[in-house]
Amino acid sequence: MKTPPALERLITNLKRLPGIGEKSATRLAFFLLSAPEHNVSELADAVLRVKTEIVLCAHCFDLTDASPCPICRDEKRDRSKLCVVEEPADRAAIEHSGGWSGRYFVLGGALAPLDGIGPEDLRIAELEKRVREGAVREVLLATNPNAEGDATAHFLAERLRSSDVGGGGLKLTRIAYGMPMGGDLEYADHVTIGRSLRNRREFE
């Protein structure tokens, strides 16, 4: 029996979500089909609202419903310390650890030449401007501890040093032990992330 076009369209769109294959998409589609209409309507409304109500913070490029975001507006945060992460989920993981009192900057990804992602695809110019104008004395390079994250951290360190955005006194640090190689901050527990932050080392 041929799958009805509307159901096939739903399955096709669900397969575009990360980690969702044919079987999972089909299972989700049939679940939604059998769910109460008000539940499906709430889900559809939530998806639409997140696209219309969530914006990027003009200072750190994190996701927020009002720019500047609450962290950038918080005068109690240490302006001299800036934690650079790849994605908003990484910022959330670090913030949940409670180990960072400074502010954040979201790069928008990591260098991945094989995937066609180069320096021009990240917010590197914006980072340099933020460091230069924000009285930043320490930049914690908290990109993920994998090949792409390490390459990105090294590139940023060289870029920040060569451009002398910190006036010669900029301290560059990297998250230390506790984070496994090849892991993602988003999936690490808050104790592990907190230990990595406390034991950060100066970037070499």
C-alpha positions as CSV (number, residue, x, y, z in Angstrom):
1,M,0.0,0.0,0.0
2,K,1.4,3.4,-1.0
3,T,2.0,5.9,1.8
4,P,-0.4,8.9,1.6
5,P,1.5,12.0,0.3
6,A,0.9,14.0,3.4
7,L,2.4,11.3,5.6
8,E,5.3,10.8,3.2
9,R,6.0,14.5,3.3
10,L,6.1,14.5,7.1
11,I,8.5,11.5,7.2
12,T,10.7,13.2,4.6
13,N,10.9,16.4,6.7
14,L,11.5,14.5,10.0
15,K,14.5,12.7,8.4
16,R,16.1,16.1,8.0
17,L,16.5,16.3,11.8
18,P,19.9,15.3,13.1
19,G,20.1,11.7,14.3
20,I,16.7,10.8,12.7
21,G,16.8,8.0,10.1
22,E,14.0,6.4,8.1
23,K,12.7,4.1,10.9
24,S,12.7,6.8,13.6
25,A,11.1,9.3,11.2
26,T,8.4,6.8,10.3
27,R,7.8,6.0,14.0
28,L,7.5,9.7,14.9
29,A,5.2,10.4,12.0
30,F,2.8,7.7,13.1
31,F,3.0,8.9,16.7
32,L,2.0,12.4,15.6
33,L,-0.7,11.0,13.4
34,S,-2.3,9.2,16.4
35,A,-1.6,12.0,19.0
36,P,-4.5,14.3,20.1
37,E,-4.9,17.2,17.8
38,H,-4.2,19.8,20.5
39,N,-0.8,18.2,21.3
40,V,0.2,18.3,17.6
41,S,-1.0,21.9,17.4
42,E,1.1,22.9,20.4
43,L,4.2,21.2,18.9
44,A,3.6,23.0,15.6
45,D,3.1,26.3,17.3
46,A,6.3,25.8,19.4
47,V,8.3,25.2,16.3
48,L,7.0,28.3,14.6
49,R,7.4,30.5,17.7
50,V,11.1,29.5,18.2
51,K,11.8,30.6,14.6
52,T,10.1,33.9,15.1
53,E,10.9,34.8,18.7
54,I,14.5,33.6,19.1
55,V,17.2,36.0,17.9
56,L,21.0,36.2,18.1
57,C,22.5,38.4,20.8
58,A,24.3,41.3,19.2
59,H,27.2,40.9,21.6
60,C,27.9,37.2,22.0
61,F,25.8,35.7,19.2
62,D,24.0,33.3,21.6
63,L,20.4,32.5,21.2
64,T,18.1,34.7,23.1
65,D,14.6,36.2,23.1
66,A,15.9,39.7,23.6
67,S,19.3,41.3,22.6
68,P,21.5,41.8,24.5
69,C,21.0,38.5,26.2
70,P,20.7,38.2,30.0
71,I,24.4,37.2,30.5
72,C,25.7,40.2,28.4
73,R,23.3,42.5,30.4
74,D,24.5,41.1,33.8
75,E,26.8,43.7,35.3
76,K,28.0,41.1,37.8
77,R,29.7,39.0,35.1
78,D,33.5,39.5,34.7
79,R,33.9,41.6,31.5
80,S,37.7,40.8,31.4
81,K,37.1,37.1,30.8
82,L,35.6,35.8,27.6
83,C,34.8,32.1,26.9
84,V,34.7,31.2,23.2
85,V,32.5,28.3,22.3
86,E,31.4,26.7,19.0
87,E,27.6,26.6,19.4
88,P,24.9,27.9,21.8
89,A,24.5,24.4,23.2
90,D,28.1,24.5,24.3
91,R,27.6,27.8,26.1
92,A,24.6,26.3,27.9
93,A,26.6,23.3,29.0
94,I,29.4,25.5,30.4
95,E,27.0,27.9,32.1
96,H,25.2,24.9,33.7
97,S,28.5,23.8,35.2
98,G,28.7,26.9,37.3
99,G,32.5,27.1,36.7
100,W,32.6,30.3,34.6
101,S,32.0,33.8,35.9
102,G,32.9,35.7,32.7
103,R,31.1,36.3,29.5
104,Y,30.8,34.3,26.3
105,F,31.2,34.4,22.5
106,V,29.7,31.9,20.1
107,L,31.8,31.3,17.0
108,G,29.1,29.6,15.0
109,G,31.0,26.3,14.4
110,A,34.5,25.1,14.0
111,L,37.0,24.9,11.2
112,A,36.3,21.9,9.0
113,P,38.1,22.2,5.6
114,L,36.8,18.9,4.3
115,D,33.2,20.2,4.9
116,G,34.0,23.5,3.3
117,I,34.0,25.5,6.5
118,G,36.8,28.0,6.6
119,P,37.7,31.0,8.7
120,E,35.4,33.2,6.7
121,D,32.5,31.1,7.8
122,L,33.0,31.7,11.5
123,R,32.7,34.9,13.5
124,I,36.4,35.5,13.9
125,A,36.4,39.1,12.8
126,E,33.6,39.8,15.3
127,L,35.6,38.0,18.0
128,E,38.6,40.2,17.4
129,K,36.4,43.3,17.6
130,R,34.8,42.0,20.8
131,V,38.3,41.4,22.4
132,R,39.6,44.7,21.2
133,E,36.7,46.8,22.4
134,G,35.6,44.9,25.5
135,A,38.6,45.3,27.8
136,V,39.1,41.5,27.7
137,R,42.2,40.2,29.4
138,E,41.6,36.4,29.2
139,V,40.2,34.4,26.3
140,L,39.3,30.9,27.2
141,L,39.2,28.8,24.0
142,A,36.5,26.3,24.9
143,T,36.0,24.7,21.4
144,N,35.3,21.0,21.6
145,P,38.2,18.7,22.3
146,N,38.3,17.0,19.0
147,A,40.3,17.5,15.8
148,E,38.2,20.3,14.5
149,G,37.9,22.0,17.8
150,D,41.7,21.8,18.5
151,A,42.4,23.2,15.0
152,T,40.0,26.0,15.6
153,A,41.6,26.8,19.0
154,H,45.1,26.9,17.5
155,F,43.9,29.1,14.6
156,L,42.2,31.6,17.0
157,A,45.2,31.7,19.3
158,E,47.5,32.6,16.4
159,R,45.0,35.1,15.0
160,L,44.5,36.9,18.4
161,R,48.3,36.9,19.0
162,S,49.2,38.2,15.6
163,S,46.6,40.9,15.6
164,D,47.6,42.0,19.1
165,V,44.0,42.7,20.0
166,G,44.7,42.6,23.7
167,G,47.4,45.2,23.5
168,G,50.1,42.6,24.3
169,G,48.6,41.5,27.6
170,L,46.0,39.1,26.4
171,K,46.0,35.7,28.2
172,L,44.9,32.7,26.1
173,T,43.7,29.6,27.9
174,R,42.3,26.2,26.8
175,I,39.9,23.9,28.7
176,A,42.0,21.3,30.4
177,Y,41.7,17.6,31.5
178,G,38.3,16.3,32.3
179,M,37.0,16.7,28.8
180,P,37.7,13.5,26.8
181,M,39.3,13.8,23.4
182,G,36.7,13.5,20.6
183,G,33.9,14.5,23.0
184,D,31.3,17.4,22.7
185,L,30.7,19.9,25.5
186,E,27.0,19.6,24.9
187,Y,26.9,16.0,26.1
188,A,29.4,16.3,29.0
189,D,28.1,16.3,32.6
190,H,28.5,19.6,34.5
191,V,31.0,18.2,37.0
192,T,33.4,17.3,34.1
193,I,32.9,20.7,32.5
194,G,33.5,22.5,35.8
195,R,36.7,20.6,36.4
196,S,37.9,21.5,32.9
197,L,37.2,25.1,33.5
198,R,39.0,25.2,36.9
199,N,42.1,23.5,35.5
200,R,42.3,25.5,32.3
201,R,45.8,26.1,31.1
202,E,47.5,28.9,29.2
203,F,47.4,28.3,25.5
204,E,50.8,27.4,24.0
